């Protein structure tokens, strides 16, 4: 404690000393960019809680005053989106768990055990991270619609599960697709972590005669908990936010199994134009799950992005 | 190795059954086989999806398949590729794609580097600012497209508010074909520059502080220090960030679709990805869009290939 007060006063002194033009300019820029990144969001939220009249009359970023305030738009958007929220979550959660688990297993197999041709297999995983999904859309649509119509086959089974409807079967191919295409990035993220672990951990396990499975379950899984957090948050955000696969497999925004991202571009649109109060409410609601995750785990999210590069 | 030699020897001996069994036993106990379920299952699943998909797409692109019945593989030719390369829509989309690729990637890198340096240098609460700068990256393209649709609104969007306050006429950002692509690039930079910043910050933090000190002792200005000493060391961070951004620029479909909620993006912003999806799902020209997709893939591989080779040479894979 005796250390803290001199440090405190030193800080204040250096702050006063540092108030020169360069410092002021630097902070002004920092604040400017704060505005740059926040204004579209702030404007969206303010527009979401204004009446139509207020949207038309007031400045877009100004908060609503008096009569201009309403929660009607958000309520309306919530009603429109509630079904698709459920679809999004029951699609994203199993897809995330699946791809994260497979990614961890693959990364373990590739890093912890030495065998030839490892580099070639790894390359195939890395390329899989970057492949534009457009290159597989036509095959995907044909596979799940014509060759192996899984959704139609399991529809009666899904309908018999409580809380589920037959149309939720449409989400099963989507979950499998997300798992398969999520494996490469999860593998690469886990691999960078497993490589940073000391080799002695596994060696010790091997000397003790532990099997590969035992090393994975007893040694690797417990110490990679933090990395599981990072990859899980990263992957959930990706899958929840994803649009193209859902667009290909579930098609229209009016399909009952459509996830949030598919419904959003159609909400509040009519022949007379877009009702921005409703559209912004819906956009804000759609972003809430990822925003909560981001605010709570910003550091993990940043780490996921850093490792990807 | 000793065991291995032994089994080889035994298998030559007359008692062949034992040799074969022990050989198998040895093989089954090897690390390769015992680790196979770990990497093998995910690898097979991923390979079917990614490489099986690419191969199938490649095959369809040589047919004339238009969505009825099954593709006819008896008459394979390059007709779809020729048709694409001679179509104006394809050329225009490829040009837009190039502008997006170069403009978006360059500005994102420069702005991201600028933000990283800005926050790296003795800013209080720089972590909090970092979190805000990166925030757009956590949002779906569908959501950010809605936010920017409102920003770009002709009557009451913020951008026109600024423009008219400065005394100019309001601009139809997304309606004017010569401006629309620039507007889209601007919005995408808003979303991605936080990402490049994070990549650069990680690079900056790995550079030891004493290099700053040494430069300061030598009397170099801060700008000079950064330009001459620090930035050249960020080559690796720049390359990886550029690859991620370029690959994104090639496949940026979601943002453009979500801006208007239909297959045709604003005039002047059609890129190969939007053209491909429109041809496939709106017009059912599966073979034609498969050909476009293959060319898109080749472009992406043109970006990734050299990068992976560079990484491999560096030994950082």
Boltz contact constraints between the chains, C-beta under 6 A:
constraints:
  - contact:
      token1: [A, 29]
      token2: [B, 118]
      max_distance: 6.0
  - contact:
      token1: [A, 30]
      token2: [B, 129]
      max_distance: 6.0
  - contact:
      token1: [A, 34]
      token2: [B, 132]
      max_distance: 6.0
  - contact:
      token1: [A, 37]
      token2: [B, 132]
      max_distance: 6.0
  - contact:
      token1: [A, 37]
      token2: [B, 133]
      max_distance: 6.0
  - contact:
      token1: [A, 40]
      token2: [B, 147]
      max_distance: 6.0
  - contact:
      token1: [A, 40]
      token2: [B, 151]
      max_distance: 6.0
  - contact:
      token1: [A, 44]
      token2: [B, 147]
      max_distance: 6.0
  - contact:
      token1: [A, 60]
      token2: [B, 156]
      max_distance: 6.0
  - contact:
      token1: [A, 60]
      token2: [B, 158]
      max_distance: 6.0
  - contact:
      token1: [A, 102]
      token2: [B, 42]
      max_distance: 6.0
  - contact:
      token1: [A, 105]
      token2: [B, 38]
      max_distance: 6.0
  - contact:
      token1: [A, 105]
      token2: [B, 42]
      max_distance: 6.0
  - contact:
      token1: [A, 106]
      token2: [B, 39]
      max_distance: 6.0
  - contact:
      token1: [A, 106]
      token2: [B, 42]
      max_distance: 6.0
  - contact:
      token1: [A, 108]
      token2: [B, 38]
      max_distance: 6.0
  - contact:
      token1: [A, 109]
      token2: [B, 35]
      max_distance: 6.0
  - contact:
      token1: [A, 109]
      token2: [B, 38]
      max_distance: 6.0
  - contact:
      token1: [A, 109]
      token2: [B, 39]
      max_distance: 6.0
  - contact:
      token1: [A, 110]
      token2: [B, 39]
      max_distance: 6.0
  - contact:
      token1: [A, 113]
      token2: [B, 31]
      max_distance: 6.0
  - contact:
      token1: [A, 113]
      token2: [B, 35]
      max_distance: 6.0
  - contact:
      token1: [A, 115]
      token2: [B, 32]
      max_distance: 6.0
  - contact:
      token1: [A, 128]
      token2: [B, 46]
      max_distance: 6.0
  - contact:
      token1: [A, 128]
      token2: [B, 50]
      max_distance: 6.0
  - contact:
      token1: [A, 130]
      token2: [B, 247]
      max_distance: 6.0
  - contact:
      token1: [A, 130]
      token2: [B, 304]
      max_distance: 6.0
  - contact:
      token1: [A, 131]
      token2: [B, 50]
      max_distance: 6.0
  - contact:
      token1: [A, 132]
      token2: [B, 250]
      max_distance: 6.0
  - contact:
      token1: [A, 132]
      token2: [B, 251]
      max_distance: 6.0
  - contact:
      token1: [A, 132]
      token2: [B, 296]
      max_distance: 6.0
  - contact:
      token1: [A, 132]
      token2: [B, 300]
      max_distance: 6.0
  - contact:
      token1: [A, 134]
      token2: [B, 251]
      max_distance: 6.0
  - contact:
      token1: [A, 134]
      token2: [B, 273]
      max_distance: 6.0
  - contact:
      token1: [A, 134]
      token2: [B, 276]
      max_distance: 6.0
  - contact:
      token1: [A, 134]
      token2: [B, 293]
      max_distance: 6.0
  - contact:
      token1: [A, 134]
      token2: [B, 296]
      max_distance: 6.0
  - contact:
      token1: [A, 135]
      token2: [B, 54]
      max_distance: 6.0
  - contact:
      token1: [A, 135]
      token2: [B, 57]
      max_distance: 6.0
  - contact:
      token1: [A, 135]
      token2: [B, 293]
      max_distance: 6.0
  - contact:
      token1: [A, 135]
      token2: [B, 297]
      max_distance: 6.0
  - contact:
      token1: [A, 136]
      token2: [B, 53]
      max_distance: 6.0
  - contact:
      token1: [A, 138]
      token2: [B, 57]
      max_distance: 6.0
  - contact:
      token1: [A, 138]
      token2: [B, 60]
      max_distance: 6.0
  - contact:
      token1: [A, 138]
      token2: [B, 280]
      max_distance: 6.0
  - contact:
      token1: [A, 138]
      token2: [B, 286]
      max_distance: 6.0
  - contact:
      token1: [A, 138]
      token2: [B, 290]
      max_distance: 6.0
  - contact:
      token1: [A, 139]
      token2: [B, 53]
      max_distance: 6.0
  - contact:
      token1: [A, 139]
      token2: [B, 56]
      max_distance: 6.0
  - contact:
      token1: [A, 139]
      token2: [B, 57]
      max_distance: 6.0
  - contact:
      token1: [A, 180]
      token2: [B, 45]
      max_distance: 6.0
  - contact:
      token1: [A, 180]
      token2: [B, 46]
      max_distance: 6.0
  - contact:
      token1: [A, 180]
      token2: [B, 49]
      max_distance: 6.0
  - contact:
      token1: [A, 181]
      token2: [B, 49]
      max_distance: 6.0
  - contact:
      token1: [A, 183]
      token2: [B, 42]
      max_distance: 6.0
  - contact:
      token1: [A, 183]
      token2: [B, 46]
      max_distance: 6.0
  - contact:
      token1: [A, 184]
      token2: [B, 46]
      max_distance: 6.0
  - contact:
      token1: [A, 212]
      token2: [B, 34]
      max_distance: 6.0
  - contact:
      token1: [A, 212]
      token2: [B, 35]
      max_distance: 6.0
  - contact:
      token1: [A, 237]
      token2: [B, 138]
      max_distance: 6.0
  - contact:
      token1: [A, 241]
      token2: [B, 140]
      max_distance: 6.0
  - contact:
      token1: [A, 243]
      token2: [B, 142]
      max_distance: 6.0
  - contact:
      token1: [A, 243]
      token2: [B, 254]
      max_distance: 6.0
  - contact:
      token1: [A, 261]
      token2: [B, 140]
      max_distance: 6.0
  - contact:
      token1: [A, 261]
      token2: [B, 142]
      max_distance: 6.0
  - contact:
      token1: [A, 264]
      token2: [B, 142]
      max_distance: 6.0
  - contact:
      token1: [A, 265]
      token2: [B, 258]
      max_distance: 6.0
  - contact:
      token1: [A, 265]
      token2: [B, 261]
      max_distance: 6.0
  - contact:
      token1: [A, 266]
      token2: [B, 261]
      max_distance: 6.0
  - contact:
      token1: [A, 276]
      token2: [B, 150]
      max_distance: 6.0
  - contact:
      token1: [A, 279]
      token2: [B, 146]
      max_distance: 6.0
  - contact:
      token1: [A, 283]
      token2: [B, 143]
      max_distance: 6.0
  - contact:
      token1: [A, 283]
      token2: [B, 146]
      max_distance: 6.0
  - contact:
      token1: [A, 286]
      token2: [B, 143]
      max_distance: 6.0
  - contact:
      token1: [A, 287]
      token2: [B, 139]
      max_distance: 6.0
  - contact:
      token1: [A, 287]
      token2: [B, 143]
      max_distance: 6.0
  - contact:
      token1: [A, 290]
      token2: [B, 138]
      max_distance: 6.0
  - contact:
      token1: [A, 294]
      token2: [B, 138]
      max_distance: 6.0
  - contact:
      token1: [A, 298]
      token2: [B, 131]
      max_distance: 6.0
  - contact:
      token1: [A, 302]
      token2: [B, 198]
      max_distance: 6.0
  - contact:
      token1: [A, 305]
      token2: [B, 195]
      max_distance: 6.0
  - contact:
      token1: [A, 305]
      token2: [B, 198]
      max_distance: 6.0
  - contact:
      token1: [A, 306]
      token2: [B, 198]
      max_distance: 6.0
  - contact:
      token1: [A, 306]
      token2: [B, 202]
      max_distance: 6.0
  - contact:
      token1: [A, 309]
      token2: [B, 199]
      max_distance: 6.0
  - contact:
      token1: [A, 309]
      token2: [B, 240]
      max_distance: 6.0
  - contact:
      token1: [A, 309]
      token2: [B, 241]
      max_distance: 6.0
